[in-house]
């Protein structure tokens, strides 16, 4: 099982998950040309993607989905609420699901779970294959007990560290945007993500990737320091994903 990221941040997000010959893309917030170029950088032909799974309707996650799906005939999965909020549904292969149901796409077990975010029906995912679990959490303003349960005992975890609370408070954003980002339906800050790491079973982690870092209100150094403190270690498998460089393939054994 392996995963990679085309990019992570407020200017676009997309993540590849692959196991047993099945490959899916989670979100696509880039235009078609950028998406195809970044897939090529990772050695991926768009036509090899079995499905695009969407977390929610915000443009940095959904903006490039329709064109990629239409160009390459890829089916799209999203919650019923996200589908209702989607402004561009001009593709024939859209499938709606409940964020409380599980299903298989080829060799991948897909486990969505709901998260608190200012979207119609947002969700995140845990992917399974032969006993391995790869979890994703981004675009959530708070952590619920159910989220902790879903993300416990993962072999790899992609975890939002969007902002440093002090940087956001003293930064250039207008008050309304600060309130949105830092609120209970906004984005996780470094301290919230560190607390999550303290509360879940991290004993199986082979990879911890910090994602969706704000280019204005955070730094990789601050995010990494918070995660290291929570883990009480500085493992070599702790890294930050980047907006432009994304993240190269990571193997989960």
ZAMI-434021 format. One record per residue: residue in one letter; x, y, z of N, C-alpha, C, O, CB in turn. Coordinates in steps of 0.2 Angstrom, whole numbers, padded with zeros to 4 digits, always signed. Atoms other than C-alpha are relative to their C-alpha. Glycine has a CB too. Example, Ala and Ser with C-alpha at 12.3 -4.5 7.8 and 13.67 -1.06 7.14 Angstrom:
# residues 2
A+0004-0006+0000+0062-0022+0039+0004+0006+0000+0009+0005+0003-0005+0000+0006S-0004-0006-0001+0068-0005+0036-0004+0005+0003-0001+0011+0004+0002+0002-0007
This chain:
# residues 253
X+0004-0006+0000+0000+0000+0000+0004+0006+0000+0010+0006+0003-0005+0000+0006X-0005-0006+0000+0007+0017-0004-0005+0006-0001-0011+0006-0003+0005+0000-0005X+0004-0007+0001+0001+0036-0005+0005+0005-0002+0011+0005+0000-0004+0001+0006X-0004-0006+0002+0007+0052-0012-0005+0006-0001-0011+0005-0001+0004-0001-0007X+0004-0006+0000+0001+0070-0013+0002+0004-0006+0008+0006-0007+0000+0004+0006X-0002-0004+0005+0000+0081-0028+0001+0007+0002+0005+0011-0001-0006+0001-0005X-0001-0007-0003-0001+0097-0017-0004+0000+0006-0010-0003+0006-0001+0005-0005X+0004-0001-0006-0008+0102+0000+0001+0007+0003+0006+0009+0004+0003-0005+0005X+0001-0007-0002-0014+0119+0005-0006+0004-0002-0010+0001-0006+0007+0004-0001X+0006-0004+0002-0026+0133+0002-0001+0001-0007-0006+0003-0010+0000+0006+0004X+0000-0001+0007-0021+0134-0016-0002-0007-0004-0001-0007-0010+0006+0003-0003X+0002+0006+0003-0026+0116-0020+0003-0006+0004+0008-0006+0007+0003+0000-0007X-0002+0006-0004-0026+0098-0013-0002-0006-0004-0007-0006-0008-0004+0000+0007X+0001+0006+0004-0025+0081-0021+0004-0006+0003+0010-0004+0004+0000+0000-0007X-0003+0005-0003-0020+0064-0013-0001-0007-0004-0007-0008-0006-0001-0001+0007X+0000+0007+0004-0016+0047-0022+0000-0005+0006+0005-0005+0010+0005-0001-0005X+0000+0006-0005-0020+0031-0012+0000-0006-0005-0004-0007-0010-0006-0001+0005X+0000+0006+0004-0015+0014-0020+0002-0006+0004+0006-0006+0008+0006+0001-0005X-0002+0006-0003-0015-0004-0015-0003-0006-0005-0008-0005-0008-0004-0001+0007X+0002+0006+0004-0016-0021-0025-0002+0002-0007-0007-0002-0009-0005-0003+0004X+0002-0001+0007-0018-0013-0042-0005+0005+0000-0007+0007-0006-0001-0006-0003X+0006-0005-0001-0032-0001-0036+0003+0007+0002+0007+0008+0007-0005-0002+0004X-0002-0007-0001-0028+0018-0037-0006+0005+0000-0010+0005-0004+0005+0002-0005X+0005-0005+0000-0039+0032-0031+0003+0007+0001+0009+0007+0004-0006-0002+0005X-0002-0007-0001-0038+0051-0030-0005+0003+0005-0011+0003+0004+0001+0004-0007X+0004-0003-0005-0044+0060-0015+0000+0008-0001+0005+0011+0000+0002-0002+0007X+0001-0008+0001-0050+0078-0020+0005+0001-0006+0009-0002-0008+0003+0004+0006X-0004-0003+0006-0043+0088-0035-0002+0007+0000-0007+0009-0003-0002-0004-0007X+0001-0007+0000-0041+0106-0032+0004+0004-0005+0005+0010-0004+0001+0003+0007X-0004-0003+0005-0030+0110-0046-0003+0000-0007-0007-0004-0009+0007-0003-0001X+0003+0001+0006-0034+0114-0064+0003-0006-0004+0007-0009-0002+0002+0007-0004X-0001+0006+0003-0033+0101-0077+0008-0001-0002+0011-0006-0001-0004-0001-0006X-0007+0000+0002-0015+0105-0084+0004-0001+0006+0009-0005+0005+0001+0007-0003X-0004+0001-0006-0008+0106-0067-0001-0007+0003+0004-0010+0005-0001+0006+0006X+0001+0007-0003-0016+0090-0061+0004-0005-0004+0007-0009-0002-0007-0001+0000X-0003+0005+0004-0010+0080-0076+0008+0001+0000+0011-0004+0000-0002+0002-0007X-0007-0001-0001+0008+0088-0074+0002-0003+0006+0007-0007+0006+0002+0007-0001X-0002+0003-0006+0009+0083-0056-0001-0008+0000+0003-0011+0004-0004+0003+0006X+0000+0007+0000+0002+0066-0059+0006-0003-0004+0008-0009-0002-0007-0002-0004X-0005+0003+0003+0015+0063-0072+0007+0000+0004+0011-0004+0003+0001+0005-0007X-0006-0001-0004+0028+0069-0060+0001-0006+0005+0006-0008+0007+0000+0006+0004X+0000+0006-0004+0023+0054-0049-0001-0006-0004-0002-0011-0001-0006+0001+0005X+0000+0006+0004+0023+0042-0063-0007-0003-0001-0008-0009-0002+0004-0005+0003X+0006+0002+0000+0004+0041-0064-0004+0002-0006-0004+0008-0008-0004+0002+0006X+0004-0001+0006-0007+0040-0080-0007+0002+0003-0010-0002+0007+0000-0005-0005X+0006-0002-0003-0024+0049-0076-0005-0006-0001-0010-0007+0003-0003+0006-0003X+0004+0006+0002-0033+0034-0085+0000-0006+0005-0004-0010+0005+0000-0002-0006X-0001+0006-0005-0026+0022-0071-0004+0001+0006-0004-0003+0010+0007-0001+0001X+0003-0002-0006-0036+0031-0058-0008-0003+0000-0011-0002-0004-0001+0008+0002X+0007+0004+0000-0052+0020-0053-0005+0005+0002-0011+0004+0000+0001-0006+0005X+0005-0004-0002-0061+0034-0044+0003+0006+0003+0009+0006+0006-0004-0004+0006X-0002-0006-0004-0060+0052-0037-0005+0000+0006-0011+0000+0005-0001+0006-0004X+0004-0001-0006-0066+0053-0019+0000+0007+0003+0006+0010+0003+0002-0005+0006X+0000-0007-0002-0071+0070-0013-0002+0001+0007-0006-0003+0010-0006+0004-0004X+0002-0001-0007-0071+0077+0005-0005+0005+0001-0009+0004+0005+0007+0002+0003X+0005-0006+0000-0081+0093+0002+0000+0004-0006+0005+0003-0010+0001+0003+0007X+0001-0004+0006-0086+0106-0010+0004+0006-0001+0004+0009-0006-0007+0002-0001X-0005-0006+0001-0073+0120-0007+0004-0001-0006+0007-0006-0007+0003+0001+0007X-0003+0000+0006-0064+0125-0022+0007-0003+0000+0009-0007-0005+0001+0006-0003X-0006+0003-0001-0047+0119-0016+0000-0007+0001+0006-0010+0001+0004+0004+0006X+0001+0007+0000-0053+0102-0015-0004-0003-0006-0003-0009-0008-0003-0002+0007X+0004+0003+0005-0066+0100-0028+0000+0004-0007-0002+0001-0012-0008+0001+0002X+0000-0005+0006-0062+0114-0041+0002-0004-0007+0000-0002-0012+0004+0005+0001X-0002+0003+0006-0053+0102-0053-0003-0007-0002-0001-0010-0006+0007-0001+0000X+0002+0007+0000-0063+0086-0051-0004-0001-0007-0003-0006-0010-0005-0001+0006X+0004+0002+0006-0076+0088-0065+0004+0000-0007+0002-0005-0011-0005+0006-0001X-0004+0000+0006-0064+0092-0079+0005-0007+0000+0005-0010-0006+0004+0006-0001X-0004+0006+0000-0052+0078-0074-0004-0006-0001-0003-0011-0005+0004-0001+0007X+0005+0005+0000-0067+0066-0072-0002-0001-0008-0003-0007-0010-0005+0000+0004X+0003+0001+0007-0074+0070-0089+0005-0002-0005+0004-0006-0010-0003+0007-0002X-0006+0001+0004-0057+0070-0098+0002-0007+0000+0003-0010-0006+0006+0005+0001X-0003+0007-0001-0052+0053-0092-0005-0005+0002-0004-0011+0003+0005+0000+0005X+0005+0005-0001-0069+0044-0089+0001-0003+0007+0000-0009+0008+0000-0005-0005X-0001+0002-0007-0066+0043-0070-0007+0001+0004-0010+0006+0004+0006+0003+0004X+0006-0001-0004-0081+0040-0058+0002+0004+0006+0008+0004+0009-0003-0007+0002X-0001-0004-0005-0083+0052-0044-0005-0002+0006-0011-0003+0005-0002+0008-0002X+0004+0002-0006-0089+0048-0026+0000+0006+0005+0005+0009+0006+0003-0006+0003X+0001-0005-0005-0095+0061-0014-0006-0001+0004-0011-0005+0002+0000+0007-0003X+0006+0000-0004-0108+0063+0000-0006+0003-0003-0005+0007-0008+0001+0003+0007X+0006-0003+0004-0126+0067-0005+0000+0008+0001-0002+0011-0003-0006-0003+0003X+0000-0007-0001-0124+0084+0003+0005+0004-0004+0004+0009-0006+0002+0002+0008X-0005-0003+0004-0108+0088-0006-0002+0000-0007-0001+0005-0011+0007-0004+0000X+0003+0000+0007-0116+0083-0022-0005+0005-0001-0005+0009-0006-0003-0007-0002X+0004-0005+0001-0130+0095-0019+0003+0007+0000+0000+0011-0003-0005+0000+0006X-0004-0006+0000-0118+0109-0016+0004+0001-0005+0007+0007-0006+0004+0001+0007X-0005+0000+0006-0107+0105-0031-0003+0004-0006-0009+0003-0008+0001-0007-0002X+0003-0005+0005-0109+0119-0044+0001-0003-0007-0002+0000-0012+0003+0006+0001X-0002+0002+0007-0102+0109-0059-0001-0008+0000+0004-0012+0002+0007+0002-0002X+0001+0007+0000-0110+0092-0060-0001-0003-0007-0004-0008-0009-0007-0002+0004X+0001+0003+0007-0108+0089-0079+0005-0006-0001+0009-0006-0005+0002+0006-0005X-0003+0006+0002-0101+0072-0078-0005-0006+0002-0009-0005+0007+0007-0001+0005X+0005+0005-0001-0111+0056-0079+0002-0005+0005-0003-0009+0007+0000-0004-0007X-0002+0006-0005-0101+0045-0066+0000+0003+0007+0006+0003+0009+0006-0003-0003X+0000-0002-0006-0106+0053-0050-0004-0005+0005-0010-0006+0003-0003+0007+0001X+0003+0004-0005-0110+0042-0035+0000+0003+0007+0005+0005+0009+0003-0007+0000X+0001-0003-0007-0117+0048-0018+0000-0005+0005-0002-0011+0004-0006+0004+0000X+0000+0004-0005-0114+0040-0002-0001+0003+0007-0001+0009+0007+0007-0004+0000X+0000-0003-0007-0117+0042+0017+0007+0000+0003+0011-0005+0002-0005-0005+0004X-0006+0000-0003-0102+0047+0027+0001-0006+0006+0006-0006+0009+0002+0006+0003X+0000+0006-0005-0107+0032+0039+0001-0007-0003+0001-0012+0001-0006+0001+0004X+0000+0007+0003-0106+0018+0026+0007-0001-0002+0011+0003-0004-0005+0000-0005X-0006+0002+0002-0091+0008+0021-0001-0004-0007-0006-0007-0008+0004-0004+0005X+0000+0004+0006-0087+0000+0004+0007-0001-0003+0011+0002-0001-0005+0004-0006X-0006+0002+0003-0074-0007-0007+0000+0003-0007-0004+0003-0011+0001-0008-0001X-0002-0001+0007-0066+0000-0023+0006-0004-0002+0012-0003+0000+0001+0008-0001X-0005+0005+0001-0056-0014-0030+0003-0003+0006-0001-0006+0010+0006+0004-0004X-0003+0003-0006-0043-0019-0017+0000+0005+0006+0003+0003+0011+0007-0001-0002X+0000-0004-0006-0046-0004-0006-0007+0000+0004-0012+0000+0001+0001+0008-0003X+0006-0001-0004-0058-0003+0008+0000+0007+0002+0004+0010+0004+0001-0004+0007X+0001-0008-0001-0065+0015+0010-0005+0001+0006-0010-0002+0006-0003+0003-0007X+0004-0002-0006-0071+0021+0027+0000+0007+0001+0004+0010+0003+0003-0004+0006X+0000-0008-0001-0077+0039+0026-0003+0001+0008-0006-0004+0011-0006+0003-0005X+0002-0002-0006-0081+0048+0042-0002+0007+0000+0002+0011-0003+0005-0002+0006X+0002-0007+0000-0090+0065+0046+0005+0004+0004+0008+0002+0009-0007+0001+0002X-0004-0005-0004-0080+0080+0052-0004+0007+0000-0008+0008-0004+0007+0001-0004X+0003-0006-0001-0085+0097+0058+0004+0005-0004+0009+0007-0003+0000+0003+0007X-0002-0005+0004-0082+0110+0044-0005+0004-0003-0011+0001-0004+0005-0004-0006X+0005-0004+0002-0091+0124+0036-0002-0002-0008-0001+0002-0012+0002+0007+0000X+0002+0002+0007-0097+0114+0021-0007-0004+0001-0009-0006+0007+0006-0005-0003X+0006+0003-0001-0113+0105+0017-0001-0007+0003-0005-0008+0008-0003-0001-0008X+0000+0006-0004-0109+0087+0022+0007-0003-0001+0009-0008-0005-0005-0005-0003X-0007+0002+0001-0090+0085+0023+0002-0006+0004-0001-0008+0009+0005+0006+0003X-0003+0007-0003-0080+0069+0027+0007+0000-0001+0010+0003-0005-0004-0006-0003X-0007+0002+0001-0063+0062+0028+0000-0007-0001-0005-0010+0000+0005+0003+0006X+0000+0007+0001-0057+0045+0025+0006-0004+0003+0011-0001+0005+0001-0001-0008X-0005+0005-0001-0048+0029+0031+0000-0005-0005-0005-0007-0007-0001-0003+0008X+0000+0005+0005-0042+0017+0018+0004-0006+0003+0009-0006+0007+0004+0003-0006X-0003+0006-0003-0038-0001+0022+0001-0005-0006-0002-0005-0011-0005-0003+0004X-0003+0005+0005-0029-0015+0013+0004-0006+0004+0009-0004+0006+0004+0003-0006X-0003+0005-0003-0025-0032+0020+0003+0001+0007+0009+0000+0009+0006-0003-0004X-0002-0002-0007-0024-0026+0038+0003+0007+0001+0004+0009+0007+0004-0005+0003X-0004-0007+0000-0015-0009+0034-0006+0005+0000-0011+0004-0003+0005+0000-0005X+0005-0005-0001-0024+0007+0038+0004+0007-0002+0009+0008+0002-0004+0000+0006X-0003-0006+0002-0020+0024+0030-0006+0005+0001-0011+0005-0002+0002+0001-0007X+0005-0005-0002-0030+0039+0038+0002+0007-0003+0007+0009-0004+0000+0000+0007X-0001-0007+0002-0033+0056+0032-0005+0005+0004-0010+0003+0006-0002+0001-0007X+0004-0005-0003-0039+0071+0042+0002+0007-0002+0008+0009-0001+0000-0001+0008X-0001-0007+0002-0040+0089+0035-0007+0004+0000-0012+0001+0000+0003+0000-0007X+0006-0004+0000-0052+0103+0035-0006-0002+0005-0011-0003+0004-0004+0000-0007X+0005+0001-0006-0060+0101+0052+0002+0005+0005+0008+0006+0007+0001-0008+0003X-0001-0005-0005-0062+0114+0066+0001-0003+0007+0003+0001+0011-0005+0005-0001X-0001+0003-0006-0062+0102+0080+0000-0008-0001+0000-0010-0006-0007+0002+0005X-0001+0007+0000-0059+0084+0085-0006-0003+0004-0006-0002+0010+0007-0002+0002X+0006+0003-0004-0074+0073+0090+0003-0007+0002+0008-0010+0000-0006-0001-0005X-0002+0007-0002-0073+0056+0099+0000-0005-0006+0004-0010-0006-0004-0002+0006X+0000+0005+0006-0078+0047+0083+0006+0001-0004+0008-0004-0007-0007+0001-0004X-0006-0001+0004-0064+0055+0074+0006-0003+0003+0010-0006-0001+0001+0007-0001X-0005+0003-0004-0052+0049+0087+0000-0008-0001+0005-0011-0002+0000+0002+0007X+0001+0008+0001-0059+0031+0086+0002-0002-0007+0006-0007-0008-0007-0002+0001X-0002+0002+0007-0057+0031+0067+0007+0001-0002+0010-0003-0006-0004+0005-0005X-0007-0001+0001-0039+0037+0067+0005-0003+0004+0011-0002+0004+0001+0008+0000X-0004+0004-0005-0033+0026+0081+0003-0006-0004+0000-0009-0008-0003-0002+0006X-0004+0006+0003-0020+0013+0076+0000+0000-0008-0001-0005-0011-0004-0007+0002X-0001-0001+0008-0017+0019+0058+0008-0002-0001+0012-0001+0004-0001+0007-0002X-0007+0002+0002-0001+0013+0049+0003+0006-0003+0009+0007-0003+0000-0006-0004X-0002-0006+0002+0000+0030+0041-0005+0005+0001-0011+0004+0001+0002+0000-0008X+0005-0006-0001-0009+0047+0044+0003+0006-0003+0008+0008-0002+0000+0001+0008X-0001-0007+0002-0010+0063+0035-0005+0004+0004-0011+0004+0004-0002+0000-0008X+0003-0004-0006-0015+0076+0048+0001+0007-0002+0006+0010-0002+0003-0002+0006X+0000-0007+0001-0020+0094+0045+0004+0004+0006+0002+0002+0012-0007+0003+0000X-0003-0005-0005-0009+0107+0055+0000+0007-0004+0005+0009-0006+0008-0002+0002X+0001-0006+0005-0016+0122+0046+0003+0006+0003+0006+0010-0001-0008+0001+0000X-0002-0006-0003-0011+0136+0058+0003+0000+0007+0001-0005+0010-0005+0006-0001X-0002-0001-0007-0002+0142+0073-0005+0005+0003-0006+0010+0000+0008+0002+0000X+0005-0004-0002-0015+0150+0084+0003+0007+0001-0001+0012+0000-0003-0002+0007X-0002-0007-0001-0004+0165+0089+0002+0004-0007+0000+0010-0007+0007+0000+0004X-0001-0003+0006+0001+0168+0071-0006+0002-0003-0006+0008-0006+0004-0005-0005X+0007-0002+0003-0017+0168+0065-0002+0006+0004-0005+0011+0000-0005-0006+0001X+0003-0006-0004-0022+0180+0079+0004+0006-0001+0001+0012-0002+0001-0001+0008X-0004-0006+0002-0008+0192+0075+0001+0002-0007+0005+0006-0009+0006+0000+0004X-0001-0001+0008-0008+0190+0056-0004+0005-0003-0008+0008+0000-0001-0007-0003X+0003-0005+0004-0015+0200+0042-0007-0001-0002-0011+0003-0005+0004+0001-0006X+0007+0002+0002-0032+0191+0040-0005+0005+0003-0003+0007+0009-0001-0007+0001X+0005-0003-0003-0047+0201+0043-0004-0004+0005-0003-0010+0005-0006+0003-0005X+0003+0003-0006-0057+0197+0059-0004-0006-0002-0004-0011+0001-0003+0005+0005X+0004+0005+0002-0070+0187+0050+0003-0006-0003+0001-0011-0001-0005+0003-0006X-0003+0006+0003-0058+0176+0041+0004-0003+0006+0004-0010+0006+0005+0002-0005X-0003+0003-0005-0048+0173+0057-0005-0004+0004-0004-0009+0007+0003+0006+0005X+0005+0004-0004-0064+0168+0066-0002-0006-0004-0003-0011+0000-0006+0005+0001X+0002+0006+0004-0069+0156+0052+0006-0005+0000+0004-0011+0002-0001+0002-0007X-0005+0005+0000-0052+0148+0051+0001-0003+0007+0002-0009+0007+0007+0003-0002X-0002+0002-0007-0049+0147+0070-0006-0003+0003-0006-0005+0009+0003+0005+0004X+0006+0002-0004-0067+0142+0074-0002-0007+0000+0002-0011-0003-0006+0003-0003X+0002+0007+0000-0076+0125+0077-0001-0003-0006-0002-0009-0007-0005-0001+0005X+0001+0003+0006-0080+0123+0059+0005+0002-0005+0004+0002-0011-0007+0003-0003X-0006-0002+0004-0063+0129+0052+0005-0005-0001+0004-0010-0004+0003+0006+0003X-0006+0005+0001-0046+0121+0052+0003-0001+0007+0004+0003+0011+0004+0003-0005X-0004+0002-0006-0036+0112+0065+0007+0004+0000+0010+0005-0005+0002-0007+0000X-0007-0003-0001-0021+0122+0072+0005-0005+0003+0003-0011+0004-0001+0006+0005X-0005+0005-0002-0005+0114+0078-0001-0003+0006+0000-0009+0007+0007+0004+0000X+0002+0003-0007-0010+0112+0096-0005-0005+0000-0005-0010+0003-0001+0006+0005X+0005+0005+0001-0026+0103+0091+0002-0006-0003+0000-0012+0000-0006+0003-0004X-0003+0006+0003-0017+0091+0080+0004-0004+0004+0004-0010+0005+0003+0002-0007X-0004+0003-0005-0004+0088+0093-0004-0004+0005-0002-0009+0007+0005+0005+0003X+0005+0003-0005-0018+0084+0106-0003-0006-0003-0003-0011+0001-0005+0005+0002X+0003+0006+0003-0026+0072+0094+0006-0006+0000+0004-0011+0002-0002+0001-0008X-0005+0005+0000-0009+0063+0092+0001-0003+0007+0003-0009+0008+0007+0003-0003X-0001+0003-0007-0008+0061+0111-0006-0004+0002-0005-0009+0006+0000+0006+0005X+0006+0004-0002-0026+0054+0112-0001-0006-0004-0005-0011-0002-0005+0004-0001X+0001+0006+0004-0025+0041+0098+0006-0005+0001+0012-0003+0003-0001+0002-0007X-0005+0005+0000-0015+0025+0097+0005+0001-0006+0003+0000-0012-0003-0007-0001X-0005-0001+0005+0001+0029+0087+0005-0005-0001+0010-0004-0004+0003+0007+0001X-0005+0005-0001+0010+0013+0090+0002-0003-0007+0007-0006-0008-0002-0005+0005X-0001+0003+0007+0008+0007+0072+0003+0005-0005+0004+0003-0011-0006-0003-0002X-0002-0005+0005+0013+0023+0063+0007-0001-0003+0012-0002+0000+0000+0007+0003X-0007+0001+0004+0026+0021+0049+0001+0007-0003+0006+0009-0005-0001-0005-0005X-0001-0006+0003+0022+0038+0042-0005+0005+0003-0011+0003+0004-0002+0000-0008X+0004-0006-0002+0015+0055+0049+0001+0006-0005+0007+0008-0004+0001+0001+0007X-0001-0005+0005+0012+0068+0036-0004+0006+0002-0010+0005+0003-0001-0002-0007X+0004-0006-0003+0007+0086+0042-0002+0003-0007+0002+0005-0011+0004+0004+0004X+0002-0003+0006-0004+0094+0029-0004+0006+0000-0005+0008+0006-0005-0006-0003X+0004-0006+0001-0014+0109+0023+0003+0006+0005-0001+0010+0008-0007-0001+0003X-0003-0005-0004-0001+0121+0032-0002+0007-0004-0001+0007-0010+0007-0001+0000X+0001-0006+0002-0006+0139+0030+0007+0003-0002+0012+0003+0002-0004+0005+0005X-0006-0003+0002+0007+0149+0020+0001+0007+0004+0006+0010+0003+0000+0001-0008X+0000-0007-0003+0002+0165+0030+0001-0001+0008+0004+0003+0011-0006+0004-0002X+0001+0001-0008-0001+0158+0048+0003-0006+0003+0001-0008+0008-0008+0000+0001X-0003+0006-0003+0010+0143+0050+0007+0000-0003+0009+0003-0008-0004-0006-0001X-0007+0002+0003+0028+0137+0047+0001-0008+0001-0002-0010+0006+0006+0004+0003X-0002+0007-0001+0034+0119+0044+0004-0001+0007+0002-0006+0010+0004-0003-0005X-0004+0001-0006+0046+0121+0059-0005+0000+0006-0004-0004+0011+0005+0006+0001X+0005+0000-0006+0031+0126+0071-0004-0007+0000-0005-0010+0005-0004+0006+0000X+0004+0006+0000+0020+0111+0065+0004-0006+0002+0001-0010+0005-0003+0000-0007X-0004+0005-0002+0034+0099+0066+0002-0001+0007+0002-0006+0010+0007+0000-0004X-0002+0000-0007+0039+0104+0083-0006-0002+0005-0005-0006+0009+0002+0008+0002X+0006+0002-0003+0021+0102+0089-0001-0007+0000-0003-0011+0005-0006+0004-0002X+0001+0007+0001+0020+0085+0082+0005-0004+0004+0004-0009+0007+0000-0002-0007X-0005+0003-0003+0037+0080+0089-0001+0000+0008+0000-0005+0011+0007+0003-0001X+0001-0001-0007+0032+0086+0106-0006-0005+0002-0006-0009+0007-0003+0007+0002X+0005+0005-0001+0016+0075+0105+0002-0007+0000+0000-0011+0004-0006+0001-0005X-0003+0006+0000+0025+0060+0100+0005-0002+0005+0007-0008+0006+0002-0001-0007X-0006+0000-0004+0039+0063+0112+0006-0004-0003+0009-0008-0001-0002-0004+0006X-0005+0003+0004+0051+0058+0098+0000+0005-0006-0004+0009-0008-0002-0007-0002X-0001-0004+0006+0058+0065+0082+0001-0005-0006+0007-0006-0008+0006+0005+0000X-0001+0006+0004+0055+0050+0070+0002+0003-0007-0001+0008-0009-0006-0004-0001X-0002-0002+0007+0062+0051+0052-0006+0000-0005-0006+0003-0010+0005-0004-0003X+0006+0000+0005+0045+0047+0045-0005+0006+0002-0011+0005-0001-0004-0007+0001X+0005-0005-0001+0037+0063+0051+0002+0006-0004+0008+0008-0004+0001+0003+0008X-0002-0005+0005+0037+0076+0037-0006+0005-0001-0012+0003+0001+0002-0003-0007X+0006-0005+0002+0026+0091+0030-0001-0001-0007+0004-0002-0011+0002+0007+0002X+0001+0000+0007+0018+0090+0014+0000+0007-0003-0001+0012+0002-0007-0003-0002X-0001-0006+0002+0020+0105+0003-0005+0002-0006-0008-0002-0009+0007+0001-0004X+0005-0002+0005+0008+0116-0008+0002-0001-0007-0002-0004-0011-0001+0007+0001X-0002+0001+0007+0018+0115-0024+0004-0007-0001+0003-0010-0006+0005+0006-0002X-0004+0006+0002+0030+0100-0022-0004-0006+0002-0003-0012+0000+0006+0000+0005X+0005+0006-0003+0016+0089-0013+0004-0004+0004+0008-0002+0009-0002-0004-0006X-0003+0005-0003+0023+0073-0007+0002-0006-0004-0003-0008-0007-0004-0002+0007X-0001+0006+0004+0032+0059-0015-0003-0006+0003-0005-0006+0008+0008-0001-0001X+0003+0006-0002+0027+0041-0014+0002-0002+0007+0008-0002+0008+0001-0006-0005X-0002+0003-0007+0027+0033+0004-0003-0007+0000-0009-0008-0001-0003+0005+0006X+0002+0007-0001+0026+0015+0006-0002-0002+0007+0001+0000+0012+0006-0005-0003X+0002+0002-0007+0016+0007+0020+0000-0008-0001-0003-0011-0005-0008+0002+0001X-0002+0007+0001+0022-0011+0023-0004-0004+0006-0003-0010+0006+0008-0001+0001
